[in-house]
Amino acid sequence: MNFLDTAKDSAAETLNTMSATVAREVNTYRTAYTTILLFVVVSLIFGAAGYFLGYAQGGLAR
C-alpha cells in the first residue's frame, strides 16, 4: 500500500510539473504569435494610411 501511495504521489507530481511546463510553453508561443500579429496589423494600418495619404495628394494621379 505504501508503494502505491508513493507511486501515485510521484505520478501526480510529474503530471503537475509537465502541465505547468506545457502551460508556460503555450504562453510563450501565444505571446510571440500575438506580437507578430499585432505588428502585421499595425503595418497594414500604416500602409493603408500612407496609400490613402499619397492618393489624396495626387500621388497616384500621375
N, CA, C and O atoms as a GROMACS GRO file, in nm:
protein
  248
    1MET      N    1   0.084  -0.120   0.000
    1MET     CA    2   0.000   0.000   0.000
    1MET      C    3   0.087   0.125   0.000
    1MET      O    4   0.057   0.223  -0.068
    2ASN      N    5   0.195   0.120   0.077
    2ASN     CA    6   0.285   0.235   0.084
    2ASN      C    7   0.348   0.262  -0.052
    2ASN      O    8   0.365   0.377  -0.093
    3PHE      N    9   0.384   0.154  -0.121
    3PHE     CA   10   0.444   0.169  -0.254
    3PHE      C   11   0.345   0.234  -0.351
    3PHE      O   12   0.383   0.320  -0.431
    4LEU      N   13   0.218   0.193  -0.343
    4LEU     CA   14   0.116   0.251  -0.431
    4LEU      C   15   0.097   0.400  -0.403
    4LEU      O   16   0.083   0.480  -0.495
    5ASP      N   17   0.096   0.436  -0.274
    5ASP     CA   18   0.082   0.577  -0.238
    5ASP      C   19   0.199   0.659  -0.296
    5ASP      O   20   0.180   0.766  -0.352
    6THR      N   21   0.318   0.604  -0.280
    6THR     CA   22   0.437   0.674  -0.329
    6THR      C   23   0.430   0.690  -0.480
    6THR      O   24   0.460   0.797  -0.533
    7ALA      N   25   0.392   0.584  -0.549
    7ALA     CA   26   0.383   0.589  -0.694
    7ALA      C   27   0.277   0.690  -0.739
    7ALA      O   28   0.296   0.764  -0.835
    8LYS      N   29   0.165   0.690  -0.666
    8LYS     CA   30   0.057   0.783  -0.701
    8LYS      C   31   0.102   0.928  -0.682
    8LYS      O   32   0.079   1.013  -0.768
    9ASP      N   33   0.167   0.956  -0.569
    9ASP     CA   34   0.217   1.091  -0.544
    9ASP      C   35   0.319   1.132  -0.650
    9ASP      O   36   0.317   1.245  -0.700
   10SER      N   37   0.408   1.038  -0.684
   10SER     CA   38   0.511   1.068  -0.782
   10SER      C   39   0.447   1.098  -0.918
   10SER      O   40   0.488   1.192  -0.986
   11ALA      N   41   0.348   1.018  -0.956
   11ALA     CA   42   0.281   1.040  -1.084
   11ALA      C   43   0.209   1.174  -1.085
   11ALA      O   44   0.213   1.246  -1.185
   12ALA      N   45   0.143   1.208  -0.976
   12ALA     CA   46   0.071   1.335  -0.968
   12ALA      C   47   0.169   1.452  -0.978
   12ALA      O   48   0.143   1.551  -1.047
   13GLU      N   49   0.283   1.438  -0.910
   13GLU     CA   50   0.382   1.546  -0.914
   13GLU      C   51   0.439   1.562  -1.054
   13GLU      O   52   0.456   1.674  -1.102
   14THR      N   53   0.468   1.449  -1.119
   14THR     CA   54   0.520   1.453  -1.256
   14THR      C   55   0.420   1.518  -1.348
   14THR      O   56   0.456   1.601  -1.432
   15LEU      N   57   0.293   1.481  -1.334
   15LEU     CA   58   0.187   1.536  -1.419
   15LEU      C   59   0.174   1.687  -1.396
   15LEU      O   60   0.159   1.763  -1.492
   16ASN      N   61   0.180   1.730  -1.271
   16ASN     CA   62   0.171   1.873  -1.240
   16ASN      C   63   0.287   1.949  -1.304
   16ASN      O   64   0.268   2.056  -1.362
   17THR      N   65   0.407   1.892  -1.292
   17THR     CA   66   0.525   1.957  -1.350
   17THR      C   67   0.512   1.967  -1.501
   17THR      O   68   0.541   2.071  -1.560
   18MET      N   69   0.466   1.858  -1.563
   18MET     CA   70   0.451   1.857  -1.709
   18MET      C   71   0.347   1.959  -1.754
   18MET      O   72   0.370   2.033  -1.849
   19SER      N   73   0.233   1.963  -1.686
   19SER     CA   74   0.127   2.055  -1.726
   19SER      C   75   0.171   2.199  -1.706
   19SER      O   76   0.138   2.286  -1.786
   20ALA      N   77   0.247   2.225  -1.599
   20ALA     CA   78   0.298   2.360  -1.577
   20ALA      C   79   0.395   2.399  -1.687
   20ALA      O   80   0.392   2.512  -1.736
   21THR      N   81   0.481   2.305  -1.728
   21THR     CA   82   0.577   2.332  -1.836
   21THR      C   83   0.504   2.359  -1.966
   21THR      O   84   0.538   2.453  -2.038
   22VAL      N   85   0.405   2.276  -1.996
   22VAL     CA   86   0.328   2.294  -2.120
   22VAL      C   87   0.257   2.428  -2.119
   22VAL      O   88   0.254   2.497  -2.220
   23ALA      N   89   0.199   2.464  -2.005
   23ALA     CA   90   0.129   2.592  -1.995
   23ALA      C   91   0.225   2.708  -2.019
   23ALA      O   92   0.190   2.806  -2.085
   24ARG      N   93   0.346   2.696  -1.964
   24ARG     CA   94   0.444   2.803  -1.982
   24ARG      C   95   0.486   2.812  -2.129
   24ARG      O   96   0.497   2.922  -2.184
   25GLU      N   97   0.509   2.697  -2.194
   25GLU     CA   98   0.546   2.695  -2.335
   25GLU      C   99   0.436   2.758  -2.420
   25GLU      O  100   0.463   2.842  -2.506
   26VAL      N  101   0.312   2.718  -2.395
   26VAL     CA  102   0.198   2.769  -2.472
   26VAL      C  103   0.186   2.920  -2.453
   26VAL      O  104   0.159   2.993  -2.548
   27ASN      N  105   0.207   2.965  -2.330
   27ASN     CA  106   0.200   3.109  -2.302
   27ASN      C  107   0.307   3.184  -2.380
   27ASN      O  108   0.281   3.291  -2.435
   28THR      N  109   0.428   3.126  -2.386
   28THR     CA  110   0.538   3.189  -2.461
   28THR      C  111   0.503   3.200  -2.608
   28THR      O  112   0.520   3.306  -2.669
   29TYR      N  113   0.454   3.089  -2.666
   29TYR     CA  114   0.420   3.091  -2.807
   29TYR      C  115   0.304   3.186  -2.835
   29TYR      O  116   0.302   3.254  -2.937
   30ARG      N  117   0.205   3.190  -2.743
   30ARG     CA  118   0.091   3.278  -2.762
   30ARG      C  119   0.137   3.424  -2.762
   30ARG      O  120   0.089   3.505  -2.841
   31THR      N  121   0.232   3.456  -2.673
   31THR     CA  122   0.283   3.593  -2.666
   31THR      C  123   0.356   3.629  -2.795
   31THR      O  124   0.337   3.738  -2.849
   32ALA      N  125   0.438   3.538  -2.845
   32ALA     CA  126   0.511   3.564  -2.970
   32ALA      C  127   0.414   3.579  -3.086
   32ALA      O  128   0.430   3.669  -3.169
   33TYR      N  129   0.314   3.493  -3.092
   33TYR     CA  130   0.217   3.497  -3.200
   33TYR      C  131   0.138   3.628  -3.196
   33TYR      O  132   0.113   3.691  -3.299
   34THR      N  133   0.098   3.668  -3.074
   34THR     CA  134   0.023   3.793  -3.059
   34THR      C  135   0.108   3.912  -3.102
   34THR      O  136   0.058   4.003  -3.168
   35THR      N  137   0.236   3.911  -3.065
   35THR     CA  138   0.326   4.021  -3.102
   35THR      C  139   0.339   4.032  -3.253
   35THR      O  140   0.331   4.141  -3.310
   36ILE      N  141   0.358   3.916  -3.320
   36ILE     CA  142   0.373   3.915  -3.466
   36ILE      C  143   0.244   3.963  -3.531
   36ILE      O  144   0.246   4.043  -3.625
   37LEU      N  145   0.132   3.914  -3.481
   37LEU     CA  146   0.003   3.952  -3.538
   37LEU      C  147  -0.021   4.102  -3.522
   37LEU      O  148  -0.067   4.169  -3.615
   38LEU      N  149   0.012   4.155  -3.404
   38LEU     CA  150  -0.004   4.298  -3.378
   38LEU      C  151   0.083   4.379  -3.473
   38LEU      O  152   0.040   4.481  -3.526
   39PHE      N  153   0.207   4.333  -3.493
   39PHE     CA  154   0.299   4.401  -3.585
   39PHE      C  155   0.243   4.403  -3.726
   39PHE      O  156   0.248   4.505  -3.794
   40VAL      N  157   0.188   4.289  -3.772
   40VAL     CA  158   0.131   4.281  -3.906
   40VAL      C  159   0.012   4.376  -3.920
   40VAL      O  160   0.001   4.446  -4.020
   41VAL      N  161  -0.075   4.378  -3.820
   41VAL     CA  162  -0.193   4.464  -3.826
   41VAL      C  163  -0.152   4.611  -3.830
   41VAL      O  164  -0.206   4.688  -3.909
   42VAL      N  165  -0.057   4.649  -3.744
   42VAL     CA  166  -0.011   4.788  -3.742
   42VAL      C  167   0.053   4.824  -3.875
   42VAL      O  168   0.033   4.935  -3.926
   43SER      N  169   0.132   4.732  -3.932
   43SER     CA  170   0.194   4.757  -4.061
   43SER      C  171   0.088   4.779  -4.169
   43SER      O  172   0.101   4.869  -4.252
   44LEU      N  173  -0.016   4.696  -4.168
   44LEU     CA  174  -0.124   4.712  -4.266
   44LEU      C  175  -0.194   4.846  -4.250
   44LEU      O  176  -0.225   4.913  -4.348
   45ILE      N  177  -0.219   4.885  -4.124
   45ILE     CA  178  -0.286   5.013  -4.100
   45ILE      C  179  -0.202   5.130  -4.151
   45ILE      O  180  -0.253   5.219  -4.219
   46PHE      N  181  -0.072   5.128  -4.119
   46PHE     CA  182   0.014   5.237  -4.165
   46PHE      C  183   0.030   5.234  -4.316
   46PHE      O  184   0.036   5.339  -4.380
   47GLY      N  185   0.035   5.114  -4.373
   47GLY     CA  186   0.045   5.103  -4.518
   47GLY      C  187  -0.079   5.161  -4.586
   47GLY      O  188  -0.068   5.235  -4.684
   48ALA      N  189  -0.196   5.128  -4.532
   48ALA     CA  190  -0.321   5.181  -4.589
   48ALA      C  191  -0.327   5.333  -4.572
   48ALA      O  192  -0.370   5.404  -4.662
   49ALA      N  193  -0.285   5.382  -4.454
   49ALA     CA  194  -0.287   5.526  -4.430
   49ALA      C  195  -0.193   5.597  -4.526
   49ALA      O  196  -0.229   5.701  -4.582
   50GLY      N  197  -0.074   5.542  -4.547
   50GLY     CA  198   0.020   5.602  -4.641
   50GLY      C  199  -0.033   5.599  -4.783
   50GLY      O  200  -0.016   5.694  -4.859
   51TYR      N  201  -0.098   5.489  -4.818
   51TYR     CA  202  -0.156   5.477  -4.952
   51TYR      C  203  -0.261   5.584  -4.976
   51TYR      O  204  -0.262   5.651  -5.079
   52PHE      N  205  -0.351   5.601  -4.877
   52PHE     CA  206  -0.459   5.698  -4.894
   52PHE      C  207  -0.407   5.842  -4.887
   52PHE      O  208  -0.458   5.930  -4.956
   53LEU      N  209  -0.305   5.864  -4.804
   53LEU     CA  210  -0.246   5.999  -4.798
   53LEU      C  211  -0.181   6.033  -4.932
   53LEU      O  212  -0.196   6.144  -4.983
   54GLY      N  213  -0.108   5.937  -4.987
   54GLY     CA  214  -0.045   5.960  -5.117
   54GLY      C  215  -0.150   5.983  -5.224
   54GLY      O  216  -0.133   6.066  -5.313
   55TYR      N  217  -0.260   5.908  -5.215
   55TYR     CA  218  -0.367   5.924  -5.312
   55TYR      C  219  -0.431   6.063  -5.300
   55TYR      O  220  -0.463   6.126  -5.401
   56ALA      N  221  -0.451   6.109  -5.175
   56ALA     CA  222  -0.514   6.239  -5.151
   56ALA      C  223  -0.426   6.351  -5.205
   56ALA      O  224  -0.476   6.454  -5.248
   57GLN      N  225  -0.294   6.331  -5.203
   57GLN     CA  226  -0.204   6.435  -5.251
   57GLN      C  227  -0.178   6.422  -5.401
   57GLN      O  228  -0.094   6.493  -5.456
   58GLY      N  229  -0.250   6.334  -5.468
   58GLY     CA  230  -0.233   6.317  -5.611
   58GLY      C  231  -0.114   6.230  -5.646
   58GLY      O  232  -0.066   6.234  -5.759
   59GLY      N  233  -0.067   6.150  -5.549
   59GLY     CA  234   0.048   6.065  -5.577
   59GLY      C  235   0.017   5.958  -5.678
   59GLY      O  236   0.106   5.915  -5.752
   60LEU      N  237  -0.107   5.912  -5.685
   60LEU     CA  238  -0.144   5.808  -5.780
   60LEU      C  239  -0.210   5.866  -5.904
   60LEU      O  240  -0.244   5.793  -5.996
   61ALA      N  241  -0.228   6.000  -5.907
   61ALA     CA  242  -0.299   6.061  -6.019
   61ALA      C  243  -0.206   6.083  -6.139
   61ALA      O  244  -0.252   6.106  -6.251
   62ARG      N  245  -0.076   6.074  -6.114
   62ARG     CA  246   0.018   6.100  -6.224
   62ARG      C  247   0.008   5.993  -6.331
   62ARG      O  248   0.079   5.998  -6.431
   0.00000   0.00000   0.00000
